[in-house]
Amino acid sequence: KRVARKVAGLDIKVVVFLDEINTASVLGLIKEIIVDRSLNGDPLEENIVIVAACNPVRKSTLSQVTANRVTDLGREWVSGHYQVRQLPPSLSTICWDFGALKREQE
């Protein structure tokens, strides 16, 4: 917000990119920033543009999840630090699916 205030009179936009938002444990705060355009109740500056990315949610059976955790034992995300969550309805309504790159495009 401090940077946005400094450049407010110069017709400059401040782009804030939030990556992998649906792996965060603070989806309520992220919803407040993106949808309500505020942070802890304080309105964001008008020249702040929020862009966010999320991961696709893959549906797995419990046995697949258990098998994957056994295989990947020791990796940090296995301990629950990296869980892809379904977006809440307030965020999913403003989400666009751009698909995935094909192997030859990567």
GICORBEL-V373199 format. One record per residue. N is the residue number from 1. RES is the residue in one small letter. SS is DSSP state (A for helix, B for strand, O for the rest). PSI is psi as a letter, one per 20 degrees, with the letter a starting at -180 (* if undefined). OMEGA is omega in whole degrees, -180 to 180 (NA if undefined). Layout:
[[N,RES,SS,PSI,OMEGA] [N,RES,SS,PSI,OMEGA]]
This chain:
[[1,k,O,h,-179] [2,r,A,g,179] [3,v,A,g,-180] [4,a,A,h,178] [5,r,A,h,-178] [6,k,A,h,-176] [7,v,O,j,-175] [8,a,A,g,-178] [9,g,A,i,-176] [10,l,A,j,-179] [11,d,O,l,179] [12,i,O,p,177] [13,k,O,q,175] [14,v,B,o,-178] [15,v,B,p,177] [16,v,B,p,-179] [17,f,B,p,177] [18,l,B,o,-176] [19,d,O,q,176] [20,e,O,l,-174] [21,i,A,h,-178] [22,n,A,j,169] [23,t,A,i,-178] [24,a,O,q,179] [25,s,O,j,-176] [26,v,O,l,-178] [27,l,A,h,177] [28,g,A,g,178] [29,l,A,g,179] [30,i,A,g,176] [31,k,A,g,179] [32,e,A,g,-179] [33,i,A,g,-174] [34,i,A,g,-174] [35,v,O,g,-176] [36,d,O,i,-178] [37,r,O,l,176] [38,s,B,r,178] [39,l,B,o,-175] [40,n,O,k,177] [41,g,O,i,179] [42,d,B,p,-180] [43,p,B,q,175] [44,l,O,q,176] [45,e,O,q,-177] [46,e,O,h,-177] [47,n,O,j,176] [48,i,B,p,178] [49,v,B,p,-179] [50,i,B,p,174] [51,v,B,p,-178] [52,a,B,q,177] [53,a,O,q,177] [54,c,O,r,-180] [55,n,O,q,176] [56,p,O,q,177] [57,v,O,p,179] [58,r,O,p,179] [59,k,O,p,180] [60,s,O,q,174] [61,t,O,r,-180] [62,l,A,h,-180] [63,s,A,h,177] [64,q,A,g,180] [65,v,A,g,180] [66,t,A,g,179] [67,a,A,g,179] [68,n,A,h,-179] [69,r,A,h,178] [70,v,A,g,-180] [71,t,A,g,-174] [72,d,O,j,-178] [73,l,O,p,179] [74,g,O,i,177] [75,r,O,q,-174] [76,e,A,g,-175] [77,w,A,h,179] [78,v,A,h,-177] [79,s,A,j,178] [80,g,O,j,-180] [81,h,O,i,-176] [82,y,O,n,178] [83,q,O,p,178] [84,v,O,p,-177] [85,r,O,q,173] [86,q,O,p,177] [87,l,O,q,175] [88,p,O,q,-178] [89,p,A,h,-179] [90,s,A,h,178] [91,l,A,h,-177] [92,s,A,h,179] [93,t,O,i,180] [94,i,O,k,-177] [95,c,O,p,176] [96,w,O,p,178] [97,d,O,o,-180] [98,f,O,j,179] [99,g,O,b,-178] [100,a,O,q,176] [101,l,O,q,173] [102,k,O,q,-177] [103,r,A,g,-179] [104,e,A,i,179] [105,q,A,h,-176] [106,e,O,*,NA]]
